[in-house]
Amino acid sequence: MPNIQDVKNLVADLGRASLHALMPNDFEYYMVALELTDSDDNTIDYLSFPVSPKSLEIIDPEITNIKKSAGGVVAISTPTFIPKPIVLTGTFGRKLKLLLSQGLATSFSALKFSVTKGVYKKTGAGSKSMSVKVGSFDLSVKTGYGVTKVLQAICDKSTMLDDKNQPMRLYFYNPMFNESYLVKKEELKFNQETGQSNMLWQYNLRLRAIAPLEEIRDTSKKETWKLVGMGAVQKVANTVAEQLTTALKDVA
């Protein structure tokens, strides 16, 4: 029977990401991600949060009808999935971040909705005017503010229709609790506070999970390894970006 030291050795040898991929219900992995796709599941935009949310709230509601009858009390529950609210709050900091993409859009129709084409709002996706296209410094190198704008773009475009007049799909990945869902955006708010968070935009994102990911998409081990692998590389990229930021300040 493994002891505590065996577990510590496993974490040191394999890393928490690998342990989560092997035993997802025993080892959490601290990352969250959003993926925007069209109705054919072609990836449009992908955001692995470079900084974990300060707060993550997932509410598990239960719809139960309780009635008093002549012979006692009757309680009726549903065996089907009940949509659950998910609330994320946090900031992306001030330092430069290196963002990774989980495979660029797999079709031209998906690509034209992406931030890689300068589309940050749903009103600009179908317009032929260049005035709605927004240029970017670099799609891989972002400030904390730049990451905030990518988050805003993903949420805004998640409510539009694709070329087939079908709704876009927004997926929320949460290895921290071994749960991933097809979600709908309910609300996205930004605010600034005085003090330490001055000039830092704090996001407050409210999502509604409408279906578990395993019911609508392949969630095999291969997909799990792919997800946590992206998260692990993103953390390394964060470290590199922080070192580059420090080096640039020293040179200046």
ZAPALO-455264 format. One line per 8 residues: number of its first residue (from 0); their letters; for each residue x, y, z of N, C-alpha, C, O. Coordinates in steps of 0.001 Angstrom, whole numbers, plus 500000, padded with zeros to 6 digits. Layout:
NUM	A	X Y Z X Y Z X Y Z X Y Z; ...
***
This chain:
0	MPNIQDVK	500856 498799 500000 500000 500000 500000 500889 501246 500000 501775 501356 500848; 500676 502196 499065 501533 503379 499000 501379 504266 500223 500283 504404 500765; 502482 504868 500657 502440 505792 501772 502603 507223 501288 502688 507465 500084; 502648 508173 502215 502746 509581 501851 504011 509877 501049 503993 510675 500112; 505111 509222 501432 506367 509464 500730 506304 508994 499277 506873 509615 498380; 505593 507870 499068 505422 507377 497695 504688 508406 496840 505041 508633 495683; 503661 509027 497428 502894 510049 496708 503772 511254 496388 503731 511788 495280; 504575 511679 497383 505469 512816 497160 506476 512515 496051 506799 513379 495235
8	NLVADLGR	506966 511271 496038 507915 510884 495003 507266 510897 493622 507889 511286 492634; 505996 510462 493567 505276 510482 492289 505124 511904 491766 505340 512171 490584; 504747 512822 492670 504573 514223 492276 505890 514793 491757 505915 515514 490760; 506999 514456 492455 508311 514972 492052 508748 514402 490710 509336 515115 489897; 508467 513120 490469 508928 512462 489251 508060 512789 488040 508582 513067 486961; 506761 512757 488209 505854 512907 487072 505313 514320 486912 505013 514754 485799; 505190 515038 488026 504560 516343 487966 503057 516224 488167 502455 515202 487835; 502460 517268 488709 501031 517218 489022 500167 517098 487773 499097 516492 487820
16	ASLHALMP	500616 517665 486658 499841 517570 485419 499712 516121 484972 498628 515681 484589; 500820 515377 485019 500788 513972 484611 499936 513144 485554 499187 512269 485120; 500051 513422 486847 499252 512678 487829 497762 512921 487619 496950 512008 487767; 497407 514160 487272 495997 514447 487025 495500 513692 485799 494388 513164 485798; 496330 513640 484751 495927 512925 483539 495760 511435 483811 494888 510791 483227; 496590 510886 484693 496510 509458 485009 495383 509162 485989 494646 508191 485822; 495250 510013 487024 494256 509779 488083 493517 511085 488376 493763 511710 489407; 492616 511506 487486 492000 512834 487584 491133 513041 488816 490896 514181 489216
24	NDFEYYMV	490652 511953 489429 489821 512112 490621 490616 512067 491910 490044 512138 492997; 491927 511950 491800 492776 511910 492988 493749 513082 493066 494184 513457 494155; 494094 513667 491908 495049 514775 491890 494496 515909 491038 494255 515745 489842; 494300 517062 491674 493822 518223 490934 494986 518887 490213 496145 518723 490593; 494657 519640 489162 495685 520372 488432 495196 521800 488259 494115 522030 487717; 495992 522760 488721 495530 524133 488786 495651 524849 487446 496676 525456 487135; 494604 524766 486682 494475 525532 485445 493007 525572 485046 492244 524671 485395; 492615 526584 484335 491299 526643 483707 491491 527189 482299 492450 527915 482037
32	ALELTDSD	490597 526849 481407 490710 527288 480023 489321 527448 479413 488360 526809 479840; 489241 528310 478413 488025 528494 477622 488361 528220 476162 489424 528605 475674; 487449 527554 475479 487617 527309 474048 486340 527707 473326 485245 527293 473707; 486486 528507 472287 485361 528918 471450 485446 528169 470137 486486 528192 469479; 484367 527503 469742 484340 526771 468479 483070 527124 467710 482137 527717 468252; 483061 526741 466424 481819 526874 465669 480967 525628 465897 481322 524783 466719; 479868 525505 465193 478943 524392 465430 479520 523052 465005 479020 522004 465415; 480590 523076 464169 481263 521839 463766 482460 521521 464659 483239 520615 464363
40	DNTIDYLS	482597 522255 465728 483686 522077 466695 485058 522472 466147 486079 521996 466643; 485092 523330 465138 486368 523890 464681 486791 524994 465648 486025 525925 465897; 487990 524898 466187 488451 525868 467169 488592 527252 466553 489197 527414 465493; 488026 528247 467229 488141 529643 466801 489156 530366 467683 490141 530912 467185; 488915 530366 468981 489847 530968 469937 489980 530055 471149 489048 529340 471518; 491155 530097 471754 491422 529265 472926 492219 530104 473921 493184 530772 473548; 491812 530065 475188 492519 530818 476227 492755 529925 477435 491825 529583 478165; 494021 529553 477635 494427 528900 478873 494833 530016 479820 495816 530711 479566
48	FPVSPKSL	494095 530200 480906 494326 531344 481785 495778 531339 482279 496178 530408 482978; 496573 532358 481932 497966 532390 482379 498096 532635 483879 499131 532335 484476; 497054 533175 484479 496990 533359 485932 495681 532727 486405 494609 533071 485908; 495767 531813 487355 494551 531154 487840 493604 532174 488468 494057 533143 489078; 492286 531964 488325 491335 532892 488932 491537 533007 490441 491900 532040 491112; 491296 534203 490955 491385 534419 492400 490262 533686 493115 490412 533237 494251; 489137 533574 492425 487973 532887 492995 487269 532102 491898 487054 532613 490799; 486915 530874 492197 486150 530023 491278 485020 529376 492062 485249 528622 493007
56	EIIDPEIT	483808 529683 491657 482626 529177 492378 481762 528372 491430 481320 528875 490396; 481524 527119 491785 480638 526250 491015 479516 525796 491940 479759 525164 492968; 478304 526122 491567 477154 525803 492411 476447 524584 491847 476093 524553 490669; 476241 523571 492696 475538 522349 492290 474091 522415 492763 473799 522030 493895; 473184 522894 491924 471783 522982 492352 471099 521617 492239 471590 520723 491549; 470010 521473 492896 469208 520250 492791 467741 520649 492692 467218 521363 493548; 467093 520182 491646 465666 520467 491469 464867 519322 492081 464805 518225 491526; 464270 519588 493206 463496 518571 493914 462117 519132 494230 461989 520209 494812
64	NIKKSAGG	461099 518393 493842 459722 518794 494105 459224 518027 495340 459068 516807 495299; 458982 518744 496421 458552 518124 497673 457099 518504 497949 456742 519680 498014; 456281 517476 498108 454861 517713 498373 454381 516866 499546 454839 515746 499771; 453448 517444 500274 452814 516716 501373 451623 515952 500823 450740 516528 500189; 451607 514665 501068 450474 513841 500636 449743 513306 501859 450169 513497 502998; 448644 512637 501593 447850 512112 502718 448636 511078 503520 448470 510961 504735; 449498 510327 502823 450231 509274 503513 451621 509670 503974 452336 508844 504542; 452026 510930 503740 453366 511347 504144 453894 512465 503267 453153 513378 502903
72	VVAISTPT	455172 512397 502926 455836 513413 502112 456451 512744 500878 457117 511714 500979; 456211 513356 499710 456750 512824 498458 457799 513795 497923 457533 514987 497769; 458986 513275 497644 460066 514084 497076 460445 513502 495710 460781 512322 495604; 460390 514335 494673 460687 513892 493316 461889 514672 492788 461861 515902 492741; 462945 513957 492391 464143 514573 491825 464328 514107 490387 463792 513075 489984; 465088 514873 489623 465336 514507 488226 466701 513838 488092 467663 514273 488725; 466799 512784 487275 468095 512117 487084 468957 512786 486013 470112 512400 485830; 468427 513764 485315 469157 514405 484224 470017 515544 484755 469866 515978 485897
80	FIPKPIVL	470937 516025 483890 471844 517099 484277 471076 518397 484496 470199 518756 483710; 471416 519087 485564 470789 520368 485892 471802 521479 485631 472898 521449 486191; 471463 522454 484797 472403 523550 484541 472890 524179 485835 472111 524429 486755; 474202 524431 485891 474789 524964 487118 475552 526255 486840 476235 526366 485822; 475440 527237 487748 476189 528483 487568 477663 528315 487942 478004 527611 488892; 478528 528982 487169 479965 528996 487411 480409 530453 487414 480113 531197 486479; 481118 530861 488460 481559 532252 488586 483069 532283 488786 483599 531644 489695; 483766 533046 487915 485204 533206 488018 485532 534681 488210 484976 535540 487526
88	TGTFGRKL	486436 534972 489141 486905 536332 489340 488428 536319 489465 489013 535353 489955; 489054 537392 489019 490500 537481 489129 491042 538551 488207 490282 539299 487593; 492380 538623 488112 493053 539540 487198 494173 538771 486496 494544 537672 486910; 494696 539357 485444 495804 538744 484717 497128 539469 484962 498117 539210 484275; 497145 540371 485938 498378 541035 486311 498825 542078 485303 498105 542404 484360; 500044 542604 485522 500584 543656 484657 501680 543142 483727 501922 543732 482674; 502348 542048 484105 503516 541593 483364 503118 540949 482039 501972 540545 481841; 504096 540865 481139 503869 540222 479851 503558 538740 480028 504108 538078 480907
96	KLLLSQGL	502673 538234 479185 502311 536819 479198 502524 536244 477800 502277 536913 476796; 502983 534999 477751 503069 534280 476484 501862 533355 476410 501751 532411 477192; 500964 533621 475481 499751 532817 475352 499952 531722 474320 500577 531933 473280; 499412 530549 474625 499508 529413 473714 498143 529138 473114 497116 529355 473757; 498135 528659 471877 496886 528308 471197 496804 526799 471043 497783 526151 470672; 495646 526247 471325 495442 524812 471173 495045 524524 469744 493873 524285 469454; 496025 524545 468846 495709 524277 467435 494949 525440 466847 493886 525802 467352; 495463 526025 465802 494754 527129 465173 493465 526618 464551 493258 525412 464416
104	ATSFSALK	492616 527538 464183 491328 527157 463608 491532 526168 462459 492426 526336 461629; 490707 525159 462428 490910 524072 461462 490210 524304 460136 490288 523455 459247; 489539 525413 459982 488913 525721 458700 488885 527229 458515 488929 527990 459482; 488813 527647 457260 488801 529082 456975 487577 529748 457581 487664 530865 458091; 486436 529069 457528 485214 529661 458067 485339 529924 459556 484792 530905 460061; 486067 529042 460278 486279 529259 461705 487302 530360 461929 487152 531184 462831; 488353 530372 461096 489427 531337 461262 488941 532767 461134 489456 533657 461811; 487966 532999 460283 487543 534379 460028 486851 535014 461236 486682 536233 461285
112	FSVTKGVY	486446 534183 462221 485846 534714 463438 486894 534967 464524 486573 535533 465569; 488134 534557 464289 489134 534519 465339 489813 535862 465561 489806 536728 464686; 490408 536025 466758 491184 537225 467035 492428 537276 466158 493024 538342 466000; 492837 536129 465576 493964 536134 464644 493634 536929 463391 494534 537352 462665; 492342 537134 463134 491902 537970 462010 491478 539355 462485 490911 540139 461724; 491758 539644 463746 491421 540962 464273 489976 541115 464684 489513 542241 464870; 489237 540013 464833 487826 540090 465210 487709 539943 466721 487866 538851 467265; 487434 541047 467382 487316 541050 468841 485870 541208 469304 485572 541069 470490
120	KKTGAGSK	484970 541501 468352 483558 541666 468710 482692 540915 467710 483058 540758 466545; 481556 540460 468173 480667 539708 467280 480122 540591 466164 479779 540091 465093; 480039 541904 466403 479537 542811 465367 480522 542936 464218 480137 543356 463127; 481797 542579 464435 482787 542703 463384 482987 541452 462574 483662 541490 461545; 482413 540322 463011 482670 539050 462342 482079 538994 460940 482677 538397 460045; 480914 539606 460734 480272 539521 459429 480418 540766 458586 479860 540852 457493; 481173 541742 459094 481309 543006 458378 482441 542943 457359 483462 542295 457592; 482254 543621 456230 483303 543677 455207 484176 544922 455371 485152 545110 454644
128	SMSVKVGS	483815 545753 456320 484568 546978 456549 485818 546688 457369 485758 545972 458368; 486950 547244 456948 488198 547023 457678 488222 547793 458989 489087 547553 459831; 487292 548707 459171 487291 549526 460380 486995 548711 461631 487319 549132 462742; 486374 547535 461450 486038 546724 462627 487169 545758 462971 487125 545109 464017; 488178 545650 462112 489295 544765 462385 490272 545466 463329 490686 546598 463079; 490626 544800 464388 491496 545397 465401 492863 544741 465350 492976 543524 465498; 493891 545529 465145 495241 544996 465101 495735 544598 466477 495229 545081 467490; 496728 543713 466514 497306 543254 467767 498815 543398 467707 499423 543263 466645
136	FDLSVKTG	499418 543675 468870 500873 543736 468954 501464 542390 468583 502348 542316 467729; 500992 541333 469206 501401 539972 468885 500386 539053 469538 500009 539253 470692; 499944 538045 468798 498898 537163 469318 499413 536227 470391 498615 535630 471114; 500725 536079 470518 501294 535191 471520 501825 535948 472728 501874 535402 473830; 502225 537204 472530 502759 538008 473628 501707 539035 474025 501322 539885 473221; 501249 538954 475256 500197 539844 475712 500528 540407 477086 501133 539736 477921; 500124 541638 477300 500124 542172 478652 498897 541611 479375 498049 540966 478758; 498807 541859 480680 497613 541429 481400 496358 542023 480805 495324 541360 480730
144	YGVTKVLQ	496445 543287 480377 495306 543947 479732 494964 543255 478422 493790 543088 478092; 496001 542847 477666 495770 542153 476403 495050 540838 476594 494180 540486 475797; 495402 540099 477647 494716 538839 477947 493262 539115 478309 492366 538358 477934; 493034 540201 479038 491660 540588 479401 490818 540831 478162 489647 540455 478126; 491408 541462 477133 490667 541735 475904 490390 540450 475127 489356 540337 474468; 491304 539481 475197 491047 538183 474552 489877 537487 475238 489002 536929 474577; 489870 537525 476568 488752 536941 477325 487440 537608 476935 486435 536931 476718; 487451 538926 476847 486245 539666 476467 485795 539284 475061 484599 539141 474811
152	AICDKSTM	486751 539118 474137 486422 538768 472753 485788 537384 472675 484800 537196 471965; 486344 536418 473396 485805 535059 473384 484374 535054 473902 483496 534420 473317; 484146 535762 475003 482805 535782 475601 481798 536484 474696 480656 536043 474570; 482223 537574 474068 481312 538320 473198 480924 537487 471980 479749 537429 471616; 481900 536844 471350 481621 536071 470134 480905 534760 470417 480345 534155 469504; 480914 534309 471676 480246 533046 472008 478728 533133 471866 478046 532108 471847; 478195 534359 471764 476743 534529 471668 476271 534727 470228 475090 534984 469995; 477188 534610 469256 476807 534852 467866 476538 533541 467132 476679 532462 467707
160	LDDKNQPM	476150 533638 465860 475905 532479 465013 477057 532317 464030 477698 533293 463641; 477312 531067 463631 478372 530825 462656 477815 530883 461234 476688 531333 461027; 478595 530432 460259 478170 530487 458850 476940 529642 458561 476231 529888 457585; 476684 528647 459406 475537 527768 459207 474323 528216 460012 473342 527485 460147; 474410 529438 460543 473351 529978 461395 473094 529112 462623 471973 529023 463124; 474149 528485 463084 474085 527691 464308 474859 528430 465404 475817 529143 465106; 474460 528269 466650 475158 528993 467729 476589 528505 467922 476888 527320 467776; 477457 529444 468252 478827 529099 468608 478805 528259 469885 477835 528273 470643
168	RLYFYNPM	479898 527530 470104 480017 526719 471315 481156 527248 472175 482239 527562 471681; 480888 527337 473462 481901 527772 474422 482109 526649 475434 481167 526205 476090; 483368 526196 475550 483707 525113 476471 484547 525657 477621 485442 526478 477424; 484243 525187 478809 484995 525563 480009 485685 524328 480550 485033 523340 480890; 487018 524386 480629 487814 523263 481132 488293 523583 482547 488857 524650 482791; 488067 522665 483465 488413 522899 484868 489050 521655 485481 488394 520940 486238; 490336 521380 485163 491010 520233 485771 491144 520351 487283 491383 519353 487964; 490989 521572 487818 491092 521744 489269 490052 520899 489995 490278 520452 491119
176	FNESYLVK	488915 520686 489345 487873 519872 489972 487453 518727 489070 486426 518086 489292; 488277 518474 488031 488010 517389 487093 486622 517503 486482 485883 516523 486393; 486284 518708 486067 484988 518944 485427 485172 519866 484231 485903 520854 484304; 484505 519538 483134 484513 520389 481954 483104 520407 481379 482397 519400 481409; 482698 521571 480850 481311 521733 480428 481193 522533 479131 482070 523320 478775; 480074 522299 478441 479592 523230 477439 478848 524307 478215 477942 523999 478990; 479224 525577 478013 478661 526643 478833 478089 527758 477965 478364 527850 476769; 477294 528591 478599 476791 529826 478001 477194 530990 478898 477116 530910 480124
184	KEELKFNQ	477626 532077 478256 477978 533256 479039 476714 533951 479520 475809 534223 478732; 476654 534236 480812 475532 534988 481354 475900 536449 481585 475107 537352 481319; 477126 536668 482089 477527 538046 482394 479045 538130 482506 479689 537225 483038; 479606 539214 482002 481028 539491 482161 481167 540941 482590 480776 541855 481864; 481732 541147 483785 481913 542494 484321 483388 542753 484577 484140 541841 484923; 483794 544008 484404 485153 544431 484731 485074 545580 485720 484185 546426 485632; 486004 545607 486659 486067 546721 487594 487497 546934 488054 488334 546034 487990; 487752 548136 488514 489044 548481 489076 488861 548934 490508 487884 549601 490847
192	ETGQSNML	489815 548562 491340 489781 548982 492730 491016 549815 493020 492064 549631 492403; 490881 550723 493959 492035 551528 494342 492976 550695 495192 492601 549639 495702; 494185 551174 495338 495154 550435 496137 496037 549573 495269 496477 550003 494202; 496301 548355 495715 497221 547462 495009 496711 547074 493626 497510 546817 492725; 495397 547029 493447 494845 546610 492161 494539 547794 491246 493868 547628 490227; 495027 548991 491599 494809 550146 490742 495434 549886 489365 496566 549412 489268; 494695 550199 488320 495089 549961 486925 495158 548471 486592 495774 548087 485598; 494547 547653 487395 494399 546230 487095 492916 545948 486917 492114 546162 487826
200	WQYNLRLR	492566 545467 485733 491156 545155 485494 490830 543791 486091 491427 542778 485727; 489879 543785 487009 489417 542527 487604 488173 542057 486856 487197 542799 486735; 488210 540834 486361 487057 540296 485642 486157 539527 486602 486619 538934 487577; 484892 539550 486309 483903 538744 487031 483047 538081 485962 482161 538708 485382; 483321 536812 485710 482670 536085 484615 481689 535070 485170 482046 534201 485966; 480445 535198 484733 479401 534260 485159 478976 533412 483967 478489 533927 482960; 479168 532112 484099 478796 531160 483060 477682 530257 483561 477447 530154 484765; 476999 529604 482630 475988 528603 482991 476334 527309 482256 476279 527248 481027
208	AIAPLEEI	476687 526290 483013 476988 524986 482420 475688 524334 481976 474759 524180 482769; 475625 523947 480687 474382 523368 480170 474524 521885 479821 473530 521199 479583; 475768 521396 479792 475976 519967 479527 477401 519583 479917 478335 520342 479658; 477583 518416 480537 478944 517935 480807 479658 517632 479494 479035 517174 478537; 480945 517884 479450 481693 517717 478214 481670 516279 477714 481626 516041 476507; 481698 515312 478640 481751 513906 478223 480493 513458 477493 480502 512415 476839; 479418 514222 477592 478176 513849 476906 478140 514336 475456 477320 513865 474668; 479016 515268 475101 478944 515846 473755 480263 515803 473006 480307 516144 471824
216	RDTSKKET	481347 515389 473668 482647 515370 473003 483503 514247 473575 483338 513841 474726; 484425 513751 472743 485346 512716 473190 486210 513238 474334 486906 514242 474180; 486169 512563 475476 486975 512968 476632 487913 511827 477019 488071 511505 478196; 488520 511234 476024 489443 510122 476246 490708 510612 476936 490908 511811 477124; 491555 509660 477308 492833 509987 477945 493669 510892 477050 494391 511764 477532; 493563 510675 475736 494331 511485 474801 493973 512954 474937 494853 513815 474948; 492663 513246 475042 492219 514625 475179 492647 515205 476523 492986 516384 476613; 492632 514371 477573 493047 514840 478896 494519 515210 478894 494898 516255 479421
224	WKLVGMGA	495359 514356 478301 496788 514646 478215 497025 515922 477420 497894 516722 477769; 496263 516111 476363 496411 517293 475514 496108 518562 476317 496824 519558 476217; 495040 518509 477110 494620 519671 477885 495647 520022 478956 496095 521166 479038; 496022 519036 479781 496962 519333 480867 498348 519645 480313 499113 520391 480924; 498668 519072 479157 499940 519391 478519 500000 520854 478127 501023 521512 478314; 498889 521369 477577 498821 522786 477231 498985 523643 478477 499667 524668 478453; 498353 523212 479566 498451 523966 480814 499864 523982 481359 500339 525011 481839; 500540 522838 481284 501911 522748 481785 502851 523643 480979 503686 524348 481546
232	VQKVANTV	502709 523608 479660 503556 524446 478805 503240 525921 479030 504135 526765 478986; 501956 526233 479274 501573 527621 479541 502258 528136 480799 502662 529298 480851; 502393 527287 481810 503057 527715 483044 504538 527970 482810 505105 528906 483374; 505164 527144 481984 506569 527379 481632 506692 528698 480865 507626 529469 481085; 505742 528945 479968 505750 530190 479191 505611 531396 480110 506233 532431 479871; 504799 531272 481162 504645 532356 482128 505978 532689 482786 506322 533858 482963; 506730 531635 483150 508023 531822 483803 509002 532520 482860 509717 533439 483262; 509026 532075 481606 509910 532691 480610 509545 534158 480408 510428 535013 480335
240	AEQLTTAL	508255 534452 480317 507802 535830 480109 508195 536710 481291 508600 537858 481109; 508075 536172 482494 508440 536940 483686 509935 537236 483702 510349 538336 484068; 510743 536256 483307 512185 536461 483253 512554 537498 482199 513443 538322 482414; 511858 537454 481046 512109 538432 479997 511742 539838 480457 512458 540800 480182; 510616 539946 481161 510182 541257 481666 511216 541816 482640 511546 543001 482585; 511724 540974 483523 512747 541399 484492 514030 541807 483778 514655 542807 484132; 514420 541025 482768 515644 541323 482027 515533 542653 481295 516485 543434 481267; 514372 542909 480705 514176 544172 479988 514240 545360 480930 514760 546416 480568
248	KDVA	513711 545194 482140 513759 546288 483124 515207 546545 483541 515623 547691 483710; 515968 545454 483703 517370 545614 484100 518173 546345 483034 519019 547184 483345; 517898 546018 481760 518611 546671 480651 518251 548147 480578 519104 549008 480363; 516941 548416 480767 516478 549804 480718 517057 550610 481879 516778 551803 482003
***
